[in-house]
């Protein structure tokens, strides 16, 4: 009986580890919007000129309304289809002194 209980517990632990390993990890990217349409958003990181394109889905959440040249921070997950935006946060421009 104890062996069955131990075996079941071990099986559950292994299953949990596999689930945690296979779940996509959120990542962040900040930059300036270069292009946006209904299905993608392309942003370029200032300074390094690294450009990334993110998929926009019905699950993507927006804080503010991004437009071309908006400064944004994008939380995304890497999927087989490409980088999928989870949340897009529009950064307000710095106040002029």
GIBELCOR-V381810 format. One line per field, one symbol per residue. ss: DSSP state (~ for helix, > for strand, _ for the rest). phi: phi as a letter, one per 40 degrees, with the letter a starting at -180 (. if undefined). burial: + if it has 9 or more other ideal C-beta (glycine too) atoms within 8 Angstrom, else -. A space follows every 50 residues. Layout:
ss: ???
phi: ???
burial: ???
This chain:
ss: _~~~~~~~~~~~~~~~~~~~~~___>>>>>>>>>>>___>>>>>______ >>>>>_____>>>_______>>>>>>>>>__>>>>>>>>>>______
phi: .cccccccccccccccccccccccccbbabibcbaaacbabbbbccgcgc bbbbcbbdccbbbgbcbdgccbbbcabcbcchcbccabbcccccccc
burial: --------------------------+-+++++--+---++++++----- ++++++---+-+-+-+---++++++++++---+++++++++------
